[in-house]
Amino acid sequence: MARFRKIDPRIWSDEKFRHLMPQDKLIALHCLTCSQANRIGLFYLSTAMAAEQLGMKLEGYTKGLRRVCDTLKWVLDEAVNVLYLPAWWKYNGGIGHLTIRGWLDDVHEVPQTPLLQEFMANTRYLSDRESAELDTHAKGMLGVCQGYLPISAQEQEQETEQETETEQETDPTTPLPEAPIPPELNTPEFRAAWAEWVEHRKELRPPAAATPRAQKMALKELAVMGPERAIVAIERSIAKGWKGIYEDKSDENPKDTDRRSGCIPSEPIPDRTWKGPNPPEGSGFTGDAQPQEDDGNS
């Protein structure tokens, strides 16, 4: 994810942009500057996260985004929530073929969508060398995407994957594959934190590398938190040296801590001292304190 975004000041005098309602202009600017946007103008957009950041209801945001796409000629694949800005290179091009080569790595983060084909074919605002880089580099990356391989190549790839899985089952030294990261967590910051977590599990003594099934279950729980809370939970669990990932949900007060267990008690600990001569056998009470008589002053 790039730290800065480039917006042409002429956007405020653009005829199409000026016709947008004020709320739709906010949605458009958010798409251009949000943390989900990448360096190539083709990216996964979580509408739920965007609506939350803008303080809008999801239904209202979705309708507004559709109006923005219709007016500005953006393309939204609602099946996989991928947004494509065809004029992206007009305002972000001219960076040189070597720089664009690095930027094209962002293609790896885009879910499979027909918009990838449209993105590859759109070289209108690129120089000849940049267009050549897009043609060679991006096609090379898309070649490993199952959705864009011929049927025979797909079958061959499936056979290779099955052989690889069989080898991993018989060879305990083979590194376990990693579970795919859910789209709602697929941000550069979360991927970095997740990679740290995977390495943390391997470095534990004894090693406790997470299986793909365990990773899938953990990612499912983290997806409910969202990327920011999930990152905090991962970092906290690594710092504590835990095997699992736990979110800090308590406002810990040292006075409320059960000193015997070191845990925060969920409810007050009952007094188990018997207020009588002798506790009944098997009652679970302890002590031989005598009951205090009421002196009439209490």
Helices and strands as residue ranges (DSSP letters): G 9-13, H 15-18, H 22-33, E 42-44, H 47-54, H 58-72, E 75-77, E 82-84, H 88-92, H 97-103, G 104-109, H 115-121, H 128-133, I 134-138, H 139-142, G 146-148, H 151-170, G 183-185, H 188-203, H 212-225, H 227-240, G 254-256
